[in-house]
């Protein structure tokens, strides 16, 4: 069910629910926006991108300024056997004495000794980056990328708001067109009744009756299409809100307010906010630092190290100080060759920089172009609304006049058919113009870099 409120008038449009237990929601436009920003799939994906960018930034920050600390405790049990071989002379059962003239025997002795040993080892290590050009440039790249991501997220939020508003307006627009189609269908039935009565009174020919029947069929087709359009618009809004497609919604009409914007004032606001200009420049800075990070991989890095260790045959605090030690040192690291991965990274960074630099150099120009396009679209929508409002009023008067003329026998069924078709077309164009004006105003605010609501 959709409830469209226009001023004090409430128009009820009943949709066939796909489920008997369908949820019913009463929504204003602000409610729909809040739902889309909290649960919408589009904004969730943008939040994930922003979170990933922030994680890269924090990782780069830690890699430059914060130490790495790790500790370990290990146990080793060792089994071992030692062997010894000896070759000696044996002198007739007595030790050798000088001048012994007896028989001498030669013998080999084999000795084996086995045992088990346990070793407990504890260590704690701290490494502090002192000078690391590649890590520093990687951090600066991640910081600029995070800033660009935040600006993109703000712009994406504006896009999500415009998208949900467009879906919301689509339901309102389809509801209004459906009401006009219902009226046209009822009028067509009345016109057919008039034609049949006049034909029975020989006031018109049979061709007028046939034309009235054709008119009724066309009005019925328009009504069927309008009902389908409303159902599709409702499903689209539910999908955008992350709700089941069978959810019944009661929507409130949005007032149409026509405001005058001067291009110079819009340009001044955009130059103060500088959202898009800052976004392009941040992306270029990120690509520049990424390129420098690649080149600096060929430069040495200096780290400070502190290690504490302890080992013993038993894990006990007894005589701990006799079995521990520590050392402090410096490590100078230089990448000599890493299988061309550094060169590949430099190549990718240079290609990315070429594109980002082009956008950064044209940042102001691109932002002004987007603003001018949005301003032209808003002015166009405003003029269209003024024209379609006048056209709708004229078409309504023309339809009423054609009905009276036909009832008095002074008009033809063709005039009445054309007047009714023109009225329905005017309603459709006026509805499109109304909500296009609201959407184009949001796009203009988005181009200025301000809140679109």
C-alpha positions in Angstrom: 0.0 0.0 0.0 1.2 3.5 -0.9 -0.2 6.6 0.7 0.6 9.7 -1.2 -0.2 12.9 0.8 -0.6 16.1 -1.3 -1.3 18.9 1.1 -4.5 17.8 3.0 -5.5 15.3 0.3 -4.6 11.6 0.8 -4.6 9.3 -2.1 -4.6 5.6 -1.3 -3.0 3.2 -3.8 -3.4 -0.4 -3.0 -0.8 -2.8 -4.3 -1.3 -6.6 -4.3 1.1 -7.8 -1.7 3.3 -10.8 -2.6 3.0 -12.0 1.0 0.0 -12.1 3.3 2.3 -11.2 6.2 4.0 -8.4 4.4 5.6 -5.7 6.6 4.1 -2.3 6.5 6.3 0.8 6.8 5.3 4.5 7.2 8.1 6.5 5.6 9.0 10.1 5.1 11.8 11.0 2.7 14.1 11.6 5.7 13.3 8.1 7.1 14.2 6.5 3.8 17.5 8.4 3.6 18.4 7.3 7.1 17.6 3.7 6.3 19.7 3.8 3.1 22.7 5.3 4.9 22.5 2.7 7.7 21.6 -0.5 5.9 21.9 0.2 2.2 24.2 -2.1 0.2 25.8 0.8 -1.7 26.9 2.7 1.4 28.2 -0.4 3.1 30.5 -1.1 0.1 31.8 2.5 0.4 32.3 2.1 4.1 34.3 -1.0 3.5 36.6 0.8 1.0 37.1 3.6 3.5 37.9 1.2 6.3 40.5 -0.6 4.1 42.1 2.7 3.2 42.2 3.7 6.9 43.8 0.3 7.7 46.5 0.9 5.1 47.1 4.4 6.6 47.5 3.0 10.1 49.8 0.2 8.9 52.0 2.8 7.2 52.0 5.0 10.3 53.2 2.1 12.4 55.8 1.0 9.9 57.5 4.4 10.2 57.1 5.6 13.8 56.3 2.6 15.9 58.5 -0.3 17.0 57.8 -4.0 16.5 58.0 -6.1 19.6 57.9 -9.9 19.8 58.7 -12.5 22.4 59.1 -16.3 22.4 59.6 -19.2 24.7 61.0 -22.5 23.4 61.9 -25.9 24.7 64.4 -28.3 23.2 65.0 -31.9 24.2 68.1 -33.4 22.7 69.2 -37.0 22.6 72.8 -37.8 21.8 75.4 -40.5 21.8 79.2 -40.0 21.7 81.7 -42.6 20.5 85.5 -42.8 20.9 88.0 -45.1 19.3 91.5 -45.9 20.6 94.5 -47.8 19.1 97.2 -48.9 21.5 99.9 -51.5 21.9 99.8 -54.3 24.4 103.2 -55.7 25.8 102.7 -59.2 27.0 100.3 -58.3 29.7 102.5 -55.7 31.3 103.0 -52.0 30.8 105.8 -51.0 28.5 109.1 -50.8 30.1 112.2 -49.5 28.4 114.3 -52.4 27.0 111.4 -54.9 26.9 112.3 -57.6 24.3 109.1 -59.7 24.5 106.2 -60.0 22.0 104.1 -56.9 21.3 100.3 -57.1 20.5 98.2 -54.3 18.8 94.6 -53.7 20.0 91.7 -51.3 19.2 89.4 -50.0 22.0 85.7 -48.7 21.4 83.9 -46.6 24.0 80.2 -45.3 23.7 78.5 -42.7 25.9 74.8 -41.7 25.5 72.6 -39.0 27.3 69.6 -36.6 27.2 69.7 -32.8 27.6 66.9 -30.2 28.0 67.1 -26.6 27.0 64.6 -23.8 27.8 65.1 -20.5 25.9 63.2 -17.2 26.4 63.8 -14.1 24.2 62.2 -10.7 23.7 63.1 -8.5 20.7 62.4 -4.9 19.9 63.1 -3.3 16.5 62.7 0.4 15.9 62.8 2.0 12.4 65.3 4.9 12.5 65.7 5.8 8.8 63.6 4.0 6.2 62.9 6.0 3.1 60.6 3.4 1.5 58.5 3.1 4.6 58.2 6.8 5.0 57.0 7.3 1.4 54.6 4.4 1.7 53.1 6.1 4.8 52.8 9.4 3.0 51.1 7.6 0.1 48.6 5.8 2.4 47.9 9.1 4.2 47.0 10.9 1.0 45.0 7.9 -0.2 43.0 7.9 3.0 42.2 11.6 2.7 41.1 11.0 -0.9 39.0 8.0 0.3 37.2 10.2 2.9 36.4 12.8 0.3 35.1 10.0 -2.0 33.0 8.6 0.8 31.4 12.0 1.3 30.7 12.2 -2.4 29.4 8.6 -2.4 27.1 9.4 0.5 25.6 12.2 -1.5 25.2 9.8 -4.4 23.4 7.3 -2.2 21.1 10.0 -0.9 20.3 11.1 -4.5 19.7 7.5 -5.4 17.3 6.8 -2.6 15.5 10.1 -3.3 15.2 9.1 -7.0 13.7 5.7 -6.0 11.3 7.5 -3.5 10.3 10.0 -6.2 9.8 7.2 -8.6 7.0 5.7 -6.4 5.3 9.1 -5.9 5.5 9.8 -9.7 4.1 6.4 -10.6 1.3 6.8 -8.1 0.3 10.1 -9.5 0.4 8.7 -13.1 -1.7 5.7 -12.0 -4.3 8.0 -10.5 -4.5 10.0 -13.8 -4.7 6.7 -15.7 -7.6 5.6 -13.5 -9.4 8.8 -14.2 -8.8 8.5 -17.9 -10.1 5.0 -17.8 -13.3 6.1 -16.0 -13.7 8.9 -18.5 -13.3 6.5 -21.4 -16.1 4.3 -20.0 -18.3 7.4 -19.7 -17.5 8.5 -23.2 -18.4 5.1 -24.5 -21.8 5.3 -22.7 -22.4 8.7 -24.2 -21.5 7.5 -27.7 -23.8 4.4 -27.3 -26.7 6.6 -26.1 -26.2 9.1 -28.9 -26.0 6.3 -31.4 -29.3 4.9 -30.2 -30.8 8.3 -30.6 -29.2 8.5 -34.0 -27.2 11.5 -32.9 -23.9 10.0 -34.0 -22.7 7.3 -36.3 -21.6 3.8 -35.4 -18.0 4.9 -36.0 -18.1 7.1 -33.0 -19.1 4.1 -30.8 -16.2 2.1 -32.3 -13.8 4.9 -31.7 -15.0 5.2 -28.1 -14.4 1.5 -27.7 -10.9 1.9 -29.0 -10.4 4.8 -26.7 -11.5 2.6 -23.7 -9.1 -0.2 -24.7 -6.2 2.3 -25.0 -7.1 3.7 -21.6 -7.2 0.2 -20.1 -3.7 -0.5 -21.5 -2.4 2.7 -20.1 -3.9 1.8 -16.7 -2.3 -1.7 -16.8 1.1 -0.2 -17.7 0.7 2.4 -14.9 -0.1 -0.3 -12.3 2.9 -2.3 -13.5 5.1 0.8 -13.3 4.0 1.5 -9.7 4.7 -2.1 -8.6 8.2 -1.9 -10.2 8.9 1.4 -8.6 7.8 0.0 -5.2 10.1 -3.0 -5.7 13.0 -0.8 -6.6 12.5 1.4 -3.5 12.3 -1.7 -1.3 15.4 -3.1 -2.9 17.3 0.2 -2.4 16.2 0.3 1.2 17.3 -3.3 1.7 13.8 -4.4 2.5 11.8 -7.5 1.1 10.2 -6.6 -2.2 6.7 -7.4 -0.8 7.0 -4.8 1.9 4.1 -2.4 1.9 5.1 1.3 2.1 3.1 4.4 3.1 4.9 7.4 1.6 4.4 11.1 2.2 4.5 13.5 -0.6 7.5 15.8 -0.9 6.7 19.6 -1.4 8.1 21.1 -4.5 10.0 24.4 -3.9 11.5 26.3 -6.7 14.6 28.2 -5.7 16.8 30.5 -7.8 20.5 29.8 -7.9 23.1 32.1 -9.4 26.0 30.3 -11.1 28.5 32.8 -9.6 27.3 32.1 -6.1 27.4 28.3 -6.7 31.0 28.7 -8.1 32.0 30.7 -5.0 30.6 28.0 -2.7 32.4 25.2 -4.6 35.7 27.1 -4.4 35.4 27.5 -0.7 34.6 23.8 -0.1 37.1 22.4 -2.7 35.9 18.9 -2.2 36.7 17.6 -5.7 39.8 19.7 -6.1 41.2 18.3 -2.9 40.2 14.8 -3.9 42.0 14.9 -7.2 45.1 16.4 -5.6 45.1 13.8 -2.8 45.0 11.0 -5.3 47.9 12.6 -7.2 49.9 13.0 -4.0 49.3 9.3 -3.1 50.5 8.2 -6.6 53.5 10.4 -6.3 54.6 9.1 -2.9 53.9 5.5 -4.1 56.3 6.1 -7.0 58.9 7.5 -4.6 58.4 4.5 -2.3 59.2 2.2 -5.1 62.4 4.1 -6.1 63.5 4.3 -2.5 63.5 0.5 -2.2 67.0 0.8 -3.6 68.1 3.0 -0.7 69.4 1.6 2.6 67.3 1.5 5.8 68.6 1.7 9.4 66.9 0.0 12.3 67.7 -0.1 16.0 67.6 -3.5 17.8 67.3 -4.6 21.4 67.2 -8.3 22.4 67.0 -10.0 25.7 67.5 -13.7 26.0 67.7 -16.5 28.7 68.3 -20.2 28.5 68.8 -23.0 31.1 68.3 -26.7 31.4 65.4 -26.1 33.8 62.6 -23.6 33.6 63.1 -21.9 36.9 63.8 -18.4 38.2 66.6 -19.7 40.4 69.9 -18.2 39.4 68.1 -16.5 36.5 70.7 -13.7 36.2 73.5 -16.2 35.5 71.8 -17.5 32.4 70.5 -14.4 30.7 71.9 -11.6 28.5 71.0 -8.8 26.1 72.4 -6.9 23.3 71.8 -3.6 21.6 72.7 -3.0 18.0 72.0 -1.3 14.6 71.0 -3.0 11.4 71.6 -1.5 8.0 69.5 -3.1 5.3 70.0 -2.6 1.6 67.9 -4.3 -1.1 70.3 -5.5 -3.8 67.9 -7.7 -5.9 64.4 -9.0 -5.3 63.5 -10.6 -8.6 62.3 -7.5 -10.3 59.4 -7.0 -8.0 60.6 -3.5 -7.1 60.9 -2.5 -10.7 57.4 -3.8 -11.4 56.1 -1.8 -8.5 57.8 1.3 -9.8 56.3 0.7 -13.3 52.8 0.4 -11.9 53.2 3.5 -9.7 54.5 5.6 -12.6 51.5 4.6 -14.8 49.1 5.5 -12.0 50.8 8.8 -11.5 50.4 9.8 -15.1 46.7 9.4 -14.8 46.3 11.1 -11.4 48.6 14.0 -12.4 46.4 14.6 -15.4 43.3 14.8 -13.2 45.1 16.9 -10.6 46.3 19.4 -13.2 42.7 19.7 -14.4 41.1 19.5 -11.0 39.7 23.0 -10.9 38.6 22.7 -14.6 36.9 19.4 -14.0 35.1 20.6 -10.9 33.8 23.7 -12.7 32.7 21.6 -15.6 30.7 19.3 -13.3 29.2 22.4 -11.5 28.2 24.0 -14.8 26.6 20.8 -16.1 24.6 20.5 -12.8 23.6 24.1 -13.0 22.4 23.8 -16.6 20.4 20.7 -15.7 18.8 22.5 -12.8 17.8 25.5 -14.9 16.5 23.2 -17.5 14.4 21.2 -15.0 13.0 24.4 -13.5 11.9 25.7 -16.9 10.4 22.4 -17.9 8.4 22.4 -14.7 7.0 25.8 -15.4 6.1 24.8 -18.9 4.5 21.4 -18.0 2.5 23.1 -15.2 0.9 25.5 -17.7 0.5 22.6 -20.2 -1.2 20.5 -17.6 -3.6 23.2 -16.8 -4.4 23.8 -20.4 -4.9 20.1 -21.1 -7.2 19.8 -18.1 -9.3 22.8 -19.4 -9.3 21.3 -22.9 -10.5 17.9 -21.7 -13.3 19.5 -19.8 -14.3 21.6 -22.8 -14.2 18.6 -25.1 -16.4 16.6 -22.8 -19.0 19.4 -22.6 -18.9 19.8 -26.4 -19.3 16.1 -27.0 -22.2 15.9 -24.5 -24.0 18.7 -26.3 -23.3 17.1 -29.7 -21.1 20.0 -30.8 -17.8 18.0 -30.6 -16.6 14.7 -32.1 -15.3 11.6 -30.4 -11.9 12.3 -32.1 -11.6 15.6 -30.3 -12.5 14.0 -27.0 -9.9 11.2 -27.6 -7.2 13.6 -28.4 -8.0 15.8 -25.5 -7.9 12.9 -23.1 -4.6 11.6 -24.5 -3.1 15.0 -24.3 -4.2 15.3 -20.6 -2.6 12.0 -19.7 0.6 12.9 -21.5 0.7 16.3 -19.7 0.3 14.6 -16.3 3.2 12.3 -17.1 5.4 15.1 -18.3 4.5 17.3 -15.3 5.3 14.5 -12.8 8.7 13.8 -14.5 9.5 17.5 -14.4 8.6 17.9 -10.7 10.8 15.2 -9.4 13.6 15.9 -12.0 13.7 19.4 -10.5 14.3 17.9 -7.0 16.9 15.5 -8.2 18.8 18.1 -10.3 18.8 20.4 -7.3 20.5 17.7 -5.2 23.0 17.1 -8.0 23.8 20.8 -8.0 24.5 20.8 -4.3 26.6 17.7 -4.8 28.7 19.5 -7.4 29.1 22.4 -5.0 30.4 20.0 -2.4 27.7 20.7 0.2 25.1 18.6 1.9 22.5 17.5 -0.6 19.5 17.2 1.8 
